Amino acid sequence: MISELGIIVLAGGLSTRMGTDKTRLPWGSTTLLGEMLRKAVLTECGEILVSINRELEESEAHIIEEARSFGRHIQLVPDTIAMKGPLSGLQSALSVGTREAYIVVSADMPWFSFHWLPSWEVHIDAFLQGELLAMVPYVGLQEYEPLAAIYKRSVLDTIQESLEGEDVSMHGVLDKIPYMEMDMIEEAELYSNVNTRLSYKLAKAKSANRERSVPIVTISASQSKSGKTAVATSLINRLSQRGIVVGMVKSDGHGFSMDQEGTDTWKASQAGAKAVAIAGPNGYAMVVHGESMQRQQQLIRLANEMPVDLVLLESRSHGVAPIIEVVRANHNDTRLQQSEDIVAVVTDIDDTLDGNTICEQFSFSDEDMDRLADWILKELL
């Protein structure tokens, strides 16, 4: 039964590649750790342990308090062996745990969920009654995910042996124990983690787009005549060839007019109509006047009303994340300021661009435009 399992959340890593404690990174209304705890308390698992080496953030402590309010207790477990990676966190948590087996998951997996538990319950019951020591997800391409697996407490002896040796990797432990393979190829995204600043930016961008009625990708540049429209139309063509219905929104900071003086819609606007629309056999158009909302809100609202799969937004200074920046060699000294929202750059500069923006880099070539279209579908939607 699922209630016989516990959950161990590993949150004591060094975050070397990220450069900051990744479990503290914002995610929605909480942090990456807080989001994982929120998911854990909604399961039927009987015990929740957190391997952690820091004080809780306010939002994380709030989740723990919420859990207590409906009868769930979350126990924080400090590492007993320092500087040994996730294996030492697992050893510490298993040592104080009371369940026969635990779902062990790293806190840096924002897409992970426990929705698969009911469909695997029969296999879990057989596992608990058998002699295997772990159930490990297979995610394809000869890759297994030991940081989102199920382990019996009886694996502790092997973990202790590994901690006393040179190989303290989780894969090293798997090489020493019998385990069951879980075919999770169709659910491989669950096991994607954020180890770098770029992977975190991409995860946030994908999350934002999945919360929108229609996903948005902004094509932006600090200067006019940079090639934004060329990049946008090239992507529209390539994404359409891949079966994506694409819309485009042009952000015009100078104002525009779609009406000609003397037309019926012009007369309606002059008379005070807040919105006017015209419809014909080939389509329709609408103009809304004087909305008192911020430009970004206007753009998102307009995109949400489009009957498409994806909206490309072309803008100079009012882009909506995620942003693909277009940079020409003669404009490299005037880059966009929204570095945290920029996930990719299209440029005619051969070398890696200078600056603090961590992002993917593409050229204007046909080959790279194809690569960018595929990258958008994989990373931003």
matplotlib code that plots the C-alpha trace (Angstrom):
import matplotlib.pyplot as plt

x = [0.0, 1.1, 0.6, 3.4, 5.8, 7.5, 9.0, 12.5, 13.1, 16.8, 17.5, 21.0, 23.1, 25.9, 24.4, 27.9, 26.8, 23.9, 26.1, 23.4, 21.3, 18.9, 16.3, 15.7, 15.0, 11.5, 8.9, 5.4, 4.4, 7.1, 10.5, 11.6, 11.8, 8.4, 6.8, 8.1, 6.8, 3.4, 3.2, 4.4, 1.8, -1.0, 0.0, -1.1, 2.5, 2.9, 6.0, 7.8, 11.5, 13.6, 17.3, 18.3, 21.3, 19.8, 17.1, 13.7, 12.4, 9.2, 7.1, 8.5, 7.8, 4.3, 3.8, 5.0, 2.5, -0.2, 0.7, 0.4, -3.0, -4.4, -2.5, 0.7, 4.1, 7.3, 10.6, 13.8, 16.9, 20.4, 23.3, 25.4, 28.3, 29.2, 30.3, 29.3, 26.5, 23.0, 24.2, 24.9, 21.5, 19.8, 21.9, 20.8, 17.2, 17.0, 18.7, 15.9, 13.0, 10.4, 9.0, 10.2, 10.7, 10.9, 10.3, 13.5, 13.3, 15.6, 14.1, 15.4, 12.9, 10.1, 8.1, 8.1, 4.7, 3.4, 0.5, 2.0, 1.7, -1.7, -0.9, 2.3, 0.7, 0.6, 4.3, 5.1, 3.3, 5.3, 8.5, 7.9, 7.3, 10.3, 14.1, 14.9, 16.2, 15.1, 12.7, 14.5, 12.9, 14.2, 13.8, 15.3, 18.6, 20.2, 19.5, 18.2, 17.2, 18.4, 17.4, 13.8, 13.6, 12.1, 14.6, 14.2, 15.8, 17.8, 19.9, 21.6, 24.5, 25.4, 25.1, 27.4, 29.9, 29.9, 30.3, 33.4, 34.9, 35.8, 32.6, 29.8, 27.5, 24.0, 24.8, 27.6, 25.1, 22.8, 25.8, 25.9, 22.3, 19.4, 16.7, 13.6, 13.4, 10.4, 9.6, 9.0, 10.0, 6.6, 7.0, 10.6, 9.9, 9.1, 12.7, 14.2, 16.1, 17.5, 21.3, 22.3, 21.0, 19.9, 18.0, 16.2, 15.3, 13.9, 11.9, 10.3, 9.6, 7.9, 5.9, 4.7, 3.6, 1.7, -0.2, -1.3, -4.3, -2.0, 1.8, 3.9, 7.4, 8.7, 11.1, 12.8, 15.7, 17.1, 17.2, 15.0, 16.1, 17.7, 15.9, 13.1, 10.4, 12.7, 13.3, 9.6, 8.4, 11.1, 9.9, 6.2, 7.0, 9.0, 6.7, 3.7, 5.5, 5.8, 2.0, 1.8, -0.9, 1.0, -0.3, 1.7, 1.2, 3.1, 3.7, 3.8, 5.0, 4.1, 0.4, -1.5, -4.8, -6.8, -9.7, -10.0, -11.8, -15.4, -15.9, -18.7, -16.3, -14.4, -17.7, -18.5, -15.2, -15.7, -19.1, -17.4, -17.4, -14.8, -14.4, -15.2, -15.0, -15.6, -16.2, -16.3, -16.2, -12.4, -11.9, -12.5, -10.6, -11.2, -9.9, -10.2, -9.6, -8.1, -7.7, -6.1, -3.8, -0.1, 1.3, 2.4, -1.2, -2.6, -0.2, -1.0, -4.8, -4.6, -2.6, -5.0, -7.9, -6.1, -7.3, -3.8, -1.3, 1.4, 1.8, 5.0, 5.2, 7.4, 8.4, 11.2, 10.7, 7.5, 8.2, 6.7, 8.9, 10.3, 12.3, 14.4, 16.7, 17.9, 21.4, 23.3, 27.1, 26.6, 24.1, 26.0, 26.7, 23.0, 21.5, 18.1, 18.0, 15.6, 18.5, 16.4, 13.7, 16.0, 16.4, 18.0, 19.8, 19.8, 22.9, 25.4, 28.2, 30.3, 31.8, 29.8, 28.2, 29.7, 27.5, 25.6, 22.8, 22.9, 21.1, 21.3, 22.8, 21.7, 22.6, 20.4, 21.2, 18.5, 20.0, 19.9, 16.4, 15.3, 17.2, 15.6, 12.1, 12.7, 14.3, 11.2, 8.9, 11.1, 12.1, 9.4, 6.1]
y = [0.0, 3.6, 4.5, 2.1, 4.3, 7.4, 10.3, 11.7, 15.1, 15.7, 19.5, 19.6, 19.8, 22.3, 23.8, 24.3, 24.8, 27.1, 29.4, 29.7, 27.4, 26.2, 24.9, 28.5, 29.7, 31.2, 28.9, 30.3, 31.6, 29.5, 28.0, 24.8, 23.1, 24.5, 23.3, 19.8, 19.7, 21.0, 18.0, 15.5, 16.4, 15.7, 12.0, 9.1, 8.4, 7.9, 9.9, 12.9, 13.6, 16.4, 16.3, 19.9, 22.0, 25.5, 27.5, 27.4, 30.2, 31.8, 30.3, 26.9, 27.1, 28.1, 25.0, 22.9, 24.6, 24.1, 20.4, 20.1, 21.7, 18.7, 16.1, 15.8, 16.1, 17.0, 16.1, 18.0, 15.8, 17.4, 15.5, 13.5, 13.3, 16.6, 17.2, 13.8, 14.9, 13.5, 10.1, 11.5, 13.1, 9.8, 8.0, 10.5, 10.4, 6.6, 6.3, 8.1, 6.8, 4.4, 3.1, 0.1, 2.0, 5.6, 7.6, 9.6, 12.8, 15.7, 19.1, 20.6, 18.8, 21.4, 19.1, 16.1, 14.9, 11.8, 11.2, 7.9, 6.3, 4.7, 3.0, 1.6, 0.4, -3.3, -3.2, -1.4, -4.0, -6.8, -4.8, -4.4, -8.2, -9.1, -9.0, -6.1, -3.0, -0.3, 0.8, 3.1, 5.1, 4.4, 7.6, 6.5, 6.8, 4.3, 6.8, 6.0, 8.5, 7.4, 10.8, 10.0, 6.4, 4.1, 2.6, 0.2, 1.1, -2.1, -0.3, 1.6, -0.9, -0.4, 3.4, 3.4, 1.3, 3.7, 6.7, 5.1, 4.7, 6.9, 6.6, 8.4, 8.7, 7.4, 5.4, 3.8, 2.5, 1.2, -0.9, -2.7, -3.6, -5.5, -3.1, -3.0, -0.8, 1.5, 2.3, 6.1, 7.0, 8.6, 10.6, 11.6, 15.3, 14.6, 14.0, 17.1, 19.1, 22.6, 22.6, 25.8, 29.4, 28.7, 25.5, 27.5, 30.3, 27.8, 26.0, 29.3, 30.2, 26.9, 27.1, 30.6, 29.5, 26.5, 28.7, 31.0, 30.3, 30.7, 30.4, 33.5, 34.0, 37.5, 38.5, 41.7, 44.0, 47.2, 48.9, 49.1, 47.6, 44.7, 41.9, 41.2, 40.8, 38.6, 36.3, 36.3, 35.5, 32.8, 31.2, 31.5, 29.6, 26.9, 26.4, 26.2, 23.5, 21.6, 21.7, 24.6, 27.3, 30.6, 34.0, 37.3, 40.4, 43.6, 46.0, 49.5, 52.2, 55.0, 54.3, 53.1, 53.5, 50.7, 53.0, 55.4, 58.6, 58.4, 54.7, 53.3, 52.0, 55.3, 57.1, 54.7, 55.3, 59.1, 58.7, 57.1, 53.4, 51.8, 48.9, 48.5, 45.4, 44.4, 41.0, 39.6, 36.3, 36.1, 37.1, 39.8, 42.6, 44.6, 47.8, 48.5, 52.1, 53.6, 50.6, 51.7, 48.6, 48.2, 47.3, 43.8, 43.1, 44.3, 42.1, 39.0, 39.7, 40.1, 36.9, 35.0, 35.9, 34.5, 31.1, 29.7, 27.4, 29.9, 33.7, 35.4, 38.9, 41.4, 44.3, 46.6, 47.5, 45.8, 42.2, 39.4, 36.6, 34.4, 36.8, 35.9, 38.9, 39.9, 41.5, 42.9, 43.4, 47.2, 47.2, 45.0, 48.0, 48.6, 45.3, 44.7, 45.1, 42.2, 39.7, 37.3, 37.1, 36.6, 32.9, 33.0, 35.4, 35.5, 37.4, 37.8, 37.9, 34.7, 34.7, 34.1, 37.4, 39.4, 40.3, 38.8, 37.3, 33.5, 32.1, 30.0, 31.6, 31.2, 32.8, 34.1, 31.1, 28.8, 25.9, 27.8, 29.1, 25.4, 24.6, 27.6, 26.5, 23.0, 24.5, 26.6, 23.6, 21.6, 24.2, 26.9, 25.1]
z = [0.0, -0.7, 2.9, 3.9, 2.0, 3.2, 1.2, 1.6, -0.1, -0.6, -0.2, 1.2, -1.9, -2.6, -5.8, -7.2, -10.8, -9.9, -7.9, -5.2, -3.1, -5.8, -3.3, -2.2, -5.8, -6.2, -7.7, -7.9, -4.4, -2.7, -3.5, -5.3, -2.0, -0.9, -4.1, -3.6, 0.0, -1.2, -3.5, -0.9, 1.7, -0.8, -1.1, 1.0, 2.0, 5.8, 6.6, 5.1, 5.8, 4.5, 4.3, 4.7, 5.9, 6.2, 7.9, 6.3, 4.2, 5.4, 2.6, 3.2, 7.0, 6.1, 4.1, 7.0, 9.3, 6.8, 6.7, 10.5, 10.3, 8.5, 10.4, 8.3, 9.9, 8.1, 9.8, 9.0, 9.1, 9.0, 7.3, 9.7, 7.2, 5.5, 1.9, 0.6, -1.8, -1.9, -0.6, 2.8, 2.9, 2.0, 4.7, 7.4, 6.5, 6.2, 9.5, 11.3, 9.2, 10.4, 7.1, 5.2, 2.0, 0.8, -2.4, -2.5, -4.7, -5.2, -4.4, -7.7, -9.9, -10.5, -12.8, -10.5, -9.2, -7.4, -9.8, -11.0, -7.5, -7.9, -11.2, -9.7, -6.5, -7.4, -8.4, -5.2, -3.1, -4.8, -4.3, -0.6, -0.3, -2.4, -2.1, -4.4, -2.7, -5.1, -7.8, -10.2, -13.1, -16.6, -18.6, -22.0, -23.8, -21.3, -18.4, -15.0, -12.3, -8.9, -7.3, -7.8, -6.9, -4.2, -1.7, 1.1, 4.4, 4.1, 1.5, 4.4, 4.7, 1.1, 1.4, 4.4, 2.6, -0.3, 2.0, 3.4, -0.1, -3.0, -5.1, -3.3, -6.3, -6.3, -9.5, -7.6, -5.1, -7.9, -9.3, -5.9, -5.3, -7.0, -8.2, -10.4, -13.5, -13.7, -17.3, -17.2, -20.7, -21.4, -18.1, -18.6, -18.1, -14.4, -13.8, -15.3, -12.8, -12.6, -12.0, -13.8, -14.1, -17.7, -16.8, -14.1, -16.5, -19.0, -16.4, -15.2, -18.8, -19.5, -16.3, -17.1, -20.6, -19.3, -16.9, -19.8, -22.1, -25.0, -24.7, -25.6, -26.9, -27.4, -30.2, -29.0, -29.6, -28.2, -31.6, -34.7, -38.0, -36.1, -37.9, -35.3, -38.0, -40.1, -37.2, -36.2, -39.8, -40.2, -37.0, -38.0, -41.2, -39.5, -36.6, -39.0, -40.9, -37.6, -37.1, -34.7, -35.3, -34.7, -34.1, -34.0, -31.9, -32.9, -30.0, -31.4, -29.0, -31.4, -31.6, -34.6, -36.5, -38.2, -39.1, -42.0, -41.4, -42.6, -42.2, -40.0, -37.4, -37.3, -36.7, -33.9, -32.3, -32.6, -31.0, -27.9, -28.5, -26.3, -28.8, -32.4, -34.6, -38.2, -39.5, -43.0, -44.8, -44.6, -40.9, -38.3, -36.5, -33.3, -31.8, -28.1, -27.1, -24.0, -21.8, -18.5, -18.0, -18.3, -21.7, -20.7, -19.4, -22.7, -24.7, -22.6, -22.8, -26.6, -27.0, -24.8, -27.2, -30.3, -31.6, -31.9, -30.3, -29.8, -30.0, -31.1, -29.7, -31.5, -29.3, -28.5, -24.9, -23.6, -24.1, -22.1, -20.8, -22.2, -24.5, -27.5, -28.1, -31.6, -31.5, -34.5, -34.3, -34.6, -31.7, -29.2, -26.9, -26.3, -25.1, -23.5, -19.7, -18.8, -18.5, -16.3, -19.0, -21.9, -22.7, -26.2, -28.5, -32.3, -33.5, -36.4, -33.9, -34.2, -30.8, -27.5, -26.5, -23.6, -20.7, -17.8, -19.8, -19.5, -22.6, -25.7, -28.8, -32.4, -35.7, -38.5, -40.8, -42.0, -40.1, -36.8, -37.5, -37.8, -34.6, -32.8, -33.8, -32.4, -29.3, -28.7, -28.9, -26.5, -23.9, -23.8, -24.3]

ax = plt.figure().add_subplot(projection="3d")
ax.plot(x, y, z, "-o")
ax.set_aspect("equal")
plt.show()
